[in-house]
Amino acid sequence: MPKVPQELDAFLDAHDWETSRDILLAHPELLSESFDSLLDQMAEFYTITVSKKGRTVEGIREHQELLRHCRETGVDVGFAGKRGRKNRSLESLICCFFFTDSLEEARKIVERYPEVLLESSNDLVDRVVGFSLTAEGTRKTEERRQLLRRCRENGIEIAFAFLR
């Protein structure tokens, strides 16, 4: 996997389209052919591996098409109709919650996507996250399972305050 520049990471990982638009306006280099090529490489990479950030080939391609459209028509026209939070699959959100190294990112996920907290997502958690083959991975996975349980039982604020 090639090194992904911070501005592209931020553009892809923004939870809503307005934030992605602001990032693009601050970093017009995202419209360049070199970034388009990097997105092709990322999409190819995610066909054979799982992203710790919950990225999917479809999500990469959606952002790539948006950047191409903005390059051809301008940012305002390109983002017409792109409002509010981005549609992300529950599977992708759970993957990101469990595998992100950042507790702040995990908190943003449960705050912006409350469907992650539904009891009905437990089966999906087991399927997506599974079980680690290492002691460290098992410990980290169990910590996130407990955090998810505390969010459901006590609320997000209390669950994350417990970690400070």
Stockholm file with secondary structure:
# STOCKHOLM 1.0

chainA/1-164         MPKVPQELDAFLDAHDWETSRDILLAHPELLSESFDSLLDQMAEFYTITVSKKGRTVEGIREHQELLRHCRETGVDVGFAGKRGRKNRSLESLICCFFFTDSLEEARKIVERYPEVLLESSNDLVDRVVGFSLTAEGTRKTEERRQLLRRCRENGIEIAFAFLR
#=GR chainA/1-164 SS CCCCCHHHHHHHHCSBHHHHHHHHHHCGGGGSHHHHHHHHHHHHHHTTSCCTTCCCHHHHHHHHHHHHHHHHHCHHHHTTTCCSBCCCCHHHHHHHHHHCSCHHHHHHHHHHCGGGGSGGGHHHHHHHHCCCSSHHHHHHHHHHHHHHHHHHHHCHHHHHHTTC
#=GC SS_cons         CCCCCHHHHHHHHCSBHHHHHHHHHHCGGGGSHHHHHHHHHHHHHHTTSCCTTCCCHHHHHHHHHHHHHHHHHCHHHHTTTCCSBCCCCHHHHHHHHHHCSCHHHHHHHHHHCGGGGSGGGHHHHHHHHCCCSSHHHHHHHHHHHHHHHHHHHHCHHHHHHTTC
//
